[in-house]
Amino acid sequence: MYCLAQMTFRLRAGARPMEFRDALHQLKPWFQAQPGFEYSVITADAECLSHLAVWTGEACAQSAQQSFESSAEAQMLMRHIDPGTLRIDHFRVFQSFGPQMLDAA
């Protein structure tokens, strides 16, 4: 059963968006090397950003989260994030539509 991991946060005061974008770009190989990783997107509005990652299952998402917290890539990224605004949630994919259909159940 697919899992969507959502990390919502705000940038620290004084964070430079281009440096943050560079830190995100450096995460790509880390994510691609994680078992069960399918794809991810980052969204932004005027106040916060969200990183949405699709995993082949909850266990893969949980394992990646634990691995990420101790990785050098996480250290780089967290320099730009206000830790008081960070929220991580996991959701079971109930239904998907579009060119990349995911099995929901």
C-alpha positions in Angstrom: 0.0 0.0 0.0 1.5 3.3 -1.1 2.3 6.0 1.5 2.5 9.8 1.1 4.9 11.5 3.5 4.3 15.2 3.9 6.8 17.5 5.5 5.5 21.0 6.0 7.7 23.9 7.2 8.7 27.5 6.9 12.2 28.8 6.1 14.2 30.4 8.9 14.3 34.2 9.1 17.1 35.3 6.9 17.3 32.0 4.9 18.2 32.5 1.3 15.8 30.7 -1.1 18.5 29.9 -3.7 20.7 28.3 -1.0 17.7 26.3 0.1 17.0 25.3 -3.4 20.6 24.1 -3.8 20.2 22.0 -0.6 17.0 20.5 -2.0 18.8 19.6 -5.2 21.5 17.8 -3.3 18.9 15.6 -1.7 17.9 14.0 -5.0 20.5 11.2 -5.0 19.8 10.4 -1.3 16.0 10.0 -2.1 16.7 8.0 -5.2 18.8 5.5 -3.2 16.1 4.9 -0.6 14.2 1.6 -0.9 10.6 2.1 -1.8 11.0 5.7 -3.0 8.8 6.5 -6.0 8.8 10.3 -6.5 8.5 13.7 -4.7 7.3 17.2 -5.3 7.8 20.4 -3.4 5.1 23.0 -3.1 5.1 26.5 -1.9 2.7 29.2 -1.0 3.3 32.7 0.5 3.9 31.3 4.0 5.1 27.7 3.9 6.6 24.9 1.9 5.6 21.2 1.7 7.7 18.3 0.6 5.5 15.4 -0.6 7.2 12.1 -1.1 5.4 8.9 -2.4 6.7 5.6 -1.0 5.7 2.0 -1.9 4.7 1.5 1.8 4.6 2.9 5.3 7.6 0.9 6.4 9.7 2.4 3.6 8.6 5.9 4.5 9.3 5.4 8.2 12.7 3.8 7.5 13.7 6.7 5.2 12.6 9.3 7.8 14.8 7.7 10.5 17.8 7.4 8.0 17.2 11.0 6.9 17.4 12.5 10.4 21.0 11.3 10.8 22.2 12.1 7.3 24.5 14.8 6.2 21.9 15.8 3.6 19.4 16.5 6.4 21.9 18.6 8.3 22.4 20.8 5.2 18.6 21.2 4.6 17.7 21.8 8.3 20.0 24.9 8.4 17.4 26.6 6.2 14.2 25.4 8.1 12.6 26.9 11.1 12.4 23.8 13.4 9.4 25.2 15.3 7.3 25.1 12.1 8.3 21.6 11.0 5.6 19.0 10.8 5.8 15.5 9.3 2.8 13.3 8.5 2.3 10.0 6.7 -0.9 9.2 4.8 -2.0 5.9 3.2 -2.8 6.5 -0.5 -6.5 5.9 -0.8 -6.9 6.8 -4.5 -4.8 8.2 -7.2 -5.5 9.6 -10.7 -3.2 10.7 -13.5 -0.4 9.2 -15.6 1.2 7.5 -12.6 -1.7 5.5 -11.1 -0.9 4.1 -7.7 -2.6 1.0 -6.2 -4.5 2.1 -3.2 -5.4 -1.1 -1.5 
